[in-house]
Amino acid sequence: MQENVCTNRPEWLETAAFYEIYPQSFQDSNADGIGDINGIIQRLDYIHNLGCTALWINPCFDSPFKDAGYDVRNYTLVAPRYGTNDDLVRLFDEAHRRGMHVLLDLVPGHTSEEHPWFKASAQPEERDRVVGDDNVSERYIWTDTWISNGDGLPFIGGEAERDGTYILNFFKCQPALNYGFAHPRRAWQKPALGPEAIATCDAMVDVMRFWLSRGADGFRVDMADSLVKQDDEGKPFTIRTWQYIFSKIRPEFPEAAFVSEWGRPYESLKAGFDMDFYLDWRWDGNPNGYNMLLRNTDTPLSHDNDASYFNADSGTPVDAFLGQYVPQLRDAERYHGLFNLITCNHDTLRTAQRLTDRERKLAYATLLTLPGAPFIYYGDEIGMRYLPMRSKEGGYNRTGSRTPMQWDHGANLGFSQGRADDLYLPVDPAADAPTVEDAMANDDSLWHVIQSVLALHKSEAALHTTAGFDVIQGEGRAFAFARTTGDERLVIAVNPGRNVEHVAVDGLDCDALFAIDSPAFEEGGIMLPPQSFVIAR
């Protein structure tokens, strides 16, 4: 199969800035304590005013919610807690009316054990394994009759009438869909891109087609690198699987955008995705580049002993981050795709307790001006805190990053008019809990920093997603880089530390488009005071 590298990226991505919404926790419109689609519609003007031009909505499909909606029971039905399919179509329409786009969250690797496909697949007789006109006998990965033969993969037995056990992803409630094996070794292992795997791909294309035809603008794809089992290094069979899927869906919807949860753009963009995230990885205390910037600590609620670059007291130089980031960025450019940075997401602990307001201003301003389409997690723009709490719907330690949006000082901080005891999760109980109302009223707030930088991201061609990137200074505490397109050049410089830093830059017009503190333009460079940031021509 030919490489299906995306060279016709949707034009709207050039100025896109995304706002991630965890729908349970954003805005409750009917006082039942759970956020919903109509609540998102009510807040579209707020998101637009902040400067975000697109939404990423975490799974909103019918589900038993044992994994917060990532256990999908019906891909083509909105979960009743959020509203109806008509409500979601109205969200698409209202977003488009404001010049905004909407990505839904697609979970292609597994379903809920309550999905009709799985219920039918689990029947003892093949004649009963039919949903509509579709025989789903091989829609999931079923082993033979040996009770403990998962071939190294997690499996569940004793819960279905069908002979054999079934392979699962993550939780017990999530049977793995069958995209085949890279190198089948047993009779029950079907080949990647064989007829059984192709049937699963086609079923997922049908799901995409269902929502794209109703106005969705694309998908963020959960665990996109995990489809083919026992794949080789570099994920060649998973890559070819996605190339097949995109060969079917892209001709029908050329303006649809697809962003992968993959974290290795040299693989995901080769597979045909438009965008990939720089995910937060930290294994046994060893950080990846993104973790080095914001989360380089084993005590994520404490400022002390935090080696993150944006911790003013860390002394950490920027070069280790660049050593990982730049090669991956160049890979993304080679495949005509985007490598995006996030402020946080639903799986990642928020930084507010550990990094100060000033540190987060510098961090987010820098993230928003690096290449790619920025992604802001709801509430990060006001400094919402991580709240340690009991697991909810499979959230475990992630639950504290999924608490209700804090709008004002009204009931439940403006999230819901329902009873506090009925809320999906409790709101921040602190007297100084940050709110949108307070942040917008304070001209010096993090909210206004993000709004100002996003405005420049949209208006300045040199800050668009695909504008060029070159490091000017990439050693020590100060970090300076240029973004360029045509004859336009902008210089971005940040000093997260406690000492004055000097950056050598030729050809500056000494015109600061935006600054935190007051950097001084010198002959041949910039003097950066402690904890300062500037965007200059």
N, C-alpha and C positions, 0 to 999 in steps of 0.2 A: 504494500500500500504506500502511496506517495505521502511525503510529509505534508500535513495540512496546516502549515504555519500561517497564522492570520496576518495578512498584509492589508486588509481592508477594514481596519478598526472603525467602529462607529464614530462619526465626526463629533458627536455630542460629548464624547469622553475627553476631548481636548481641553475643556474648561470644567470638567466634572469635579465636584467635591461632594463626598457621600456622608450621610448621617445614618448611623446604624441604630435601629429601634428594636428593642426587646418588647414585643407587643403587649405582654402581660403587664408591663410596668411603666408604660409611657403616659397614657391618659385614659381614664375610665369615663365613658360618656353616659352610662346608664346606672351608676351607683351600685353596681354589684361587687365592687372591690377589685375587679380585674380590668386591665387595659383592653382596648378594643379598636377595631378599624375606624369606627366613627370618631373615636377620640383622636386617632392620628390625623384624620381629615381636619378636625377642629384646630390642630396645631400646625398645619402646613405653612401658614403664613409666618409663624415663628421660625420654622426651619429655614424658610426662604429668606427671611430678614437676617438671620445669622449669616447667610451666604452659602449654604449648601444647596446644590442643584439636583441632588439625587438622594434616594433612600435605599438602604438595604434593610429589609424587614426579616427578622428571624422567623423560623417556621410558624406559619399561621394556619396550617392544614389540620383536618380532623385527626385526633390523636387521643390515646389514653393518658398522655402526659406523664409517662414514667421516666422520660428523659426530656421533659420540658418542650415537647413537640417534635424533637428529633426522632421520635418513634412514630412514624406516619401511618395512620390507619386508612386514610383515603387522600391521595395526592390531589384530587380534583374537587375537594369540598373544604370550604373554610370551616375551621372549628367553631361550633356554635358559641363558645365563650367569647369569640371575637366578632361574631356577626354572621353575615351571609356572603355567598359569592357575589351577589349584587352590590354589597357594601364594598367589596374589594375592587370590583370594576369601577365603582364610583371614585374610589381612591385613585386609581389610575387616571381617570378623567380629570379629577381635580388637580392632581399633580401636573398633568400635561398642560392644563389651562394656565398654570404658573410657570411653564417652561421647565418643569422638573421631570425626572425619570424615576422609575421604581424597579428595583431588583428584588425578587423573591428568593428565599433560601430553599435550595433543592438538596434533598438528601437521597442520593442515588444508590448508596451502598447497602442499605438495609431498609426494612420496614418494621412496623409493629407486628408482633405476633398475632394481632387482631385484624390485620389487613385481610381482605377477602382472598387475595392471591395465596397468602400463607395458609389460611384455613382450608382452602381447596387443595393446595399442594400437600397438606398433611393427611389427606384422606387415604384409607388403606387400599382402595381400588383406583386404578388409573382412570377408569371411566367417570369417576366422580371428581377428578381434578380439573375441572373446567370452570372458568369464569367468563360468562358471555360466550363468545366464540373462541376463546383463548384457552388452550390446554396449558396449565401452569405446573405440570409435573416437575419440570426442571427449572422453574423460576427461582428456586432456592437451591442451596447445596445440601443434598441429602447423602449420607454415607450408606454403606451396605448394612447388613444385619448384625455385624459385630458391634457389641455394646460400647466399646471404648476405642473406636478407630477414627479419630479426627485428624490423623496424620499431622500432628503437631499444632493443629488449629483448635481454638475453643469450640466446644460443641455441647449440645443439650440432648439428652435422651430421656425416654420414659414419659414424655408429655404429649406424644402424638400416636395415633393408631397406626400410622405408616411404619413399616419396617425401617430400621435405621435411625440414626441421629441426625440433627441438623447443625450446621456451622452457624455461629453467631458473630456479630460485631459488638464489641463493648459490653452492653448489658444483656442479661438473659432474655429480655423482652424484644431483642432486635435481631431476628434471623437475617443472615447475610443473603443478599440477592446474588444470583449466579451469573457472573461475568467470566467464568471459566478459570482454568489454571494455566500458568505459563508452560509448565511441563507436566502434564498428567502422568501420574504413576500408578493410579489405582482405577479400577473400572468405573467407580462413581465420580471420578474427577473428569469434568468435561473440558475441552480445550478452549482457551481464549479465542474469541472470534469464530468459534464453531457455531453450529446452528442454534444450540441452546443459549449460548452467550449472546448471539445476535438477536434472538427473540427478546432477551432482557433489555438490550440496548434499544430496540425498537419500541418497547413498552415505555422506556424513559423518554424517548423522543416524543411519544404521544402525550406524555405529561407536559413536557415543555411546550408543545404545540397548543395544548389546551389553554394555557395561561397567556402565552404570547399572542394568540389570536384574540384574546379578550383585553389586551392593552398592557400587559406586563412588558417591561423593557429589557428583561434578561434575568440572569440568576447568579447568585453567589452559590458555589457548589461545595457542599460539606465533604470533607475528607476525599477530595477528588482523586488523590493518588492511590487510593486503597481498593480499587475495583477488582483487579485480577489477583487471584490468590497465588502466593509463592512466586511473585514476579522477580525478574532478575534485577541486579543493580542498575539504576538508571530508569527503571520502570518501563521498559520498551513495550511490553504487551498492554499495559494500562494506557500508554501514550497512543498506541495504535487503536485501542478501543475508543478513546475520545475522538481520534481523527475520524473514525467511522461515524460516531454520533454527530459530530459537527458537519460532516458531509451531507447528512440528512436534514439538519435543522437550519443551517446558515443560509442556504439558497432561498428558503421560504421567508426568513426574517433577518435580512442583512444588517439591520440597524440594532439588533439585539446584542447585548453585551454579556460576557461570561467571565466571572472572576473566580479563581480556584482557591480553595484552601489546600495549598500544596507546599509553599514555602521554598521551592526550588525552581526559579523561573526558567532555567535551562532545560527543565523537563516539561513544566506545565505549559509554557508558551509554545514549545515544540508540539505539544499535544493539540494546540489550536485555541487555547484560552486567550482572551484579550489582556487579562490582568492576573497578577498573583500578589499575595500579601507577604510582607516580611513578618513572619509569625514570631511569637515570643517563645523561644526554646531555651531551656536551662536543664541540663542533665547532670546530676551529681555535682552541682556547684559550678559547672562549666557553661558559661553563657554563649549564646550566639550574638551576632552584631546588634540586633534590635534590643536584646536583653541588656547589652552593655550600656545602651543609652539611658534606659529608664528603670530597669528592674534588676540590676546586678547585685543581688543580695539574697541571703537565705533567711532574712528576717523582714518580710515585706511590709510590715507595719511600723518599722523603726528607721529613723534617719541615720542613726549611728551604724558604723561599719558597712554602709551602703557604698559600693564602688561605682555606682552609676555615673556616667559622664556628666549628667545634668545635676547631680548632687554637688552643690557649691564647695563642699568640704572634702570631696573624694580625691582630688588631685589627679583623677584619671585622664590621660590624654585621649585624643579622638582617633589616633591612628589605628588602634585595634579594631574599632568599628569599621573604619574605611577599608581595612584590609579584607573584611568579609563582604562589605556592602558593594563596593565599586565593581569587583568582578561579576557579581550577580546582576548589577545594573547593566553592565555591558552585555551580558547574556540576553537580558530583556530587550535591549536595543537591537541586537542582532536578529532577534525573532520578531521585531516590530511590535512588541508588547510593553506593558507597564508593570513595574515592580513598586507596589504601593506600601506606604507606611500608615500605621494606625495609631491613634491615641491610646486605645484600649479596645477590648471587645468583651463579649459575654462570657468568654472562657478565661479571662485574664484579670488579675486583681488590679483595682484602681490604685492610683499613686498618691492620692491626696493626703493621706496621713503621713507619708514618708517624705515626699518632696513638697517644699513650700510653694506658696502661690507664685512667688517670683521665679522659682526654679521651673515650675510648670509653664509659666508664660514663655520663658526662653525655649523650653523643650518643644512646646506645641508650635510656636512660631517657626522654629527650625524644621520640624516635620512637615509643616504645611508648605514650605518653600522648596523642599527637595523634590526631585522628579517623581512623576506618577500622580495618580489621583488620590488626594488625602481622604482618609476615613476617620470621622469623629464619632466616638461612641456616645450615645445620649447621656447628658449630664456631665460629661468631661468639661464642657465649655463653662460650667459654673463651679467646677471643683467638687463634684459629688464624691463622697467618701465610701470606701469599702466598709461594710458593716458585718463583723463576724456574727454568724447566726447558724441555726440548724439548717440542714439540707432541705431543699424544697424541690420536688419533682426531679430528682436525680441531679440536682445542682452541686451538692457536696460543698467543697470550699469555694466554688464559683458563685454560690448563692448570694454572697455579700456584694457582688458586683452587679446584681440584677434587681436591686431595690427600686421602688417607685420614683419617677421623676419628681423633682422638687420645684414647683412652679411659683408658689407664693406662700403667705402666712395664713391662708385660710385652712379649712378642714383638710386634714391629711396632706398638708403642704400643697394643696391645689390639685392633687392627683385624682381624687375621688370624693364624691359627696356621700359615699356609703359609710357604714360603721367602720371604725378603726379595726375592730375584731374580724371584719370580713375581707380585709385587704389581702391581695395575693401575697405580698410581703409587707412588713411594717416599714414605715418611712423613718428617716433619720430622726431620732428623738432629741438630738442635741438642740439647745437653745440657739446656737449659732449655725444651725444647718443651712448651707448655702441654698439660695433660691434664685430662679430666673428674675423675679421681681427686683431683688436687691442687686443682682449682677448688672442688669440693664440700667439701673439708676446710678450706678457707680462708674464714672467715665474711666477710672483706672483699673477696672476689673479684668480678669482673664477673659470674660465674655467679649469685651470690646477689643482686646488684642486679637482674638480669633476672628471676630467679624472684620476687623481692619485688614488682616492678612489674607483672608478669603476674598475680600473685595479686590485686592491686588492680584491674587491668583487668577481671578476671572478677567480683570481689565488689562493686565500686562502680559503680552504675548510671551515674554521671556520667562514667565512663571507658569505657562501652560504645561500640561502633563508631559508632552514630548519635547519640550525645549531642551537644548543642550545643557550638559553639566560638566564642569571641570573644577577640580580641587585647586584652590589658590594656596591655602595653608592647611595642612592636614597632620601636623605634628604638634604635640603639646596641648595646652588647654584651649587655646583659641582655634576656631574652625572657620575657615572662609572658603566660599565657593562661588563660581559664576554660573548663572543661567543665561543662555543665549539663544536667539533665533534671528536669522538674517543679520541685520546690522545692529540689532538691539542686544544690550548686555545689562544685566543687573548683578550686583555683587551683594551677597548675603554673608554677614559675619556675626559670630556669636562668641561670647566669652562667658562661660558658666561659672568661672572661678572667682576667687576672692582678691586677685591681684590685677593690676593694669596689664593689658596685653597690647602688643603692636602687631598689625598685619600689614605686610607690604603689598600694595596694589597699584598698578600703573593705570593711568588714564581715567581716573574718577573725575566726575563733574562736581563732586561734593554736594550732591543733591540727595538727601535722605527722603525716601518715600515713606518710610516707617522706621521708628526707633523705639527701643526700650532703654531708658536712661539717655545719656547725651554723648554718643561717640563723637570724637573730634577728628575731622579730616585734616591730615597732615600732607606735606609734600611727599608723594609716593606711597601713601598708605592711610591707615585708620588707627587711631588710638581708642582702644576699647576699655572703658572703665570696668570695674568688677561687675559681674552679672549684667551684661548689656547685650544688645542685639540691634542690628541695623540692616535695612534693605536700601541700597544706594545705587545710583546710576554711575 
